[in-house]
């Protein structure tokens, strides 16, 4: 198996650099920040890190079922494709800002995209 | 082969096994989730032994200095003694009340002598017991400088603990406390640019300790302290903070009054909420350390704002307990 994007961009240290950047973009994005209004920021940052680790093909134990359960309460509040697209946009912008090459960003986007149906409970 | 000691029992760790896996294999049920060092559900504290640096990656500097680590990615070379974070909170101490004094109409200062010296960092908190009643209070004292433990207690009209402390407890009484706990203390961070402390009411207590601790450790970058209250009578330690400002040119103190118009402000005071005054003074906080204590809504809002203005989440410190006085 070829090396994951996660390993190629520098593993956990690279993800740590990405977490603050990504989460700051998400919180500043009026299209989606309403979903994060009442969350504990430290816990949320840990979740963002787990998400980024997964999107980059790093070690994780998340299943489609976890994704479904974890987002069901947000789907009830109206989470839909447009919000998912906004998160994808923030992910791409974060990786670009960190100087990740376009082909690797494409790979990360494809992994994140593969969770769409589970996240949106389709 | 190395050993993991937990709750007085020793477990052989198999080659290449993480500390978490070793505990789980021995049917010790500790919380965990991602097993990849991301979610921090399994964080524990090491009390003896060496942990590899990767098992502390992305924890706060304050947490690292307390020995917090992630067992799910930890494969130590040698033996380890570890405790659950909850266990650290159960250490009880006897203290004697040595001074009782009201700092203003609603805030009581208690000074306590501990039977055995208490090891703590300025800004941490303790739990105080009265029978079944338990409340958390931040320590305002600075170890090494203040001989006694100092607590600031706001009298809450319906508060069983605060009324008992204000009315019934006498100098000479013995009380029971547990702790210290919390990560709201100053710890040097590489490249730090400043320290911003924002508090309301008796939320000044840990900040009074943290600011003096940073100064005592030789912190030379700007330190800004914004303390908020409704009116000047609800502030306290104004003279003490002004003296500290005179003694340290890098320290600035902003007393903030939320219910007083600009036209009626006492000299040297500011109108508005302390978090608003803070960001007006310091609009960017990249590489700043942020300390917050007081009204829960103020703490939440300020945390978010500081993060959006560039502070790293690992540099934002606020205690997990909610001040009864502000609830």
Interface residues (C-beta under 8 A of the other chain):
Chain A: X12 X13 X15 X16 X19 X20 X23 X24 X27 X28 X41 X42 X45 X46 X47 X49 X50 X53 X58 X59 X60 X61 X62
Chain B: X33 X34 X35 X36 X37 X38 X39 X40 X54 X57 X58 X303 X304 X307 X308 X312 X313 X316
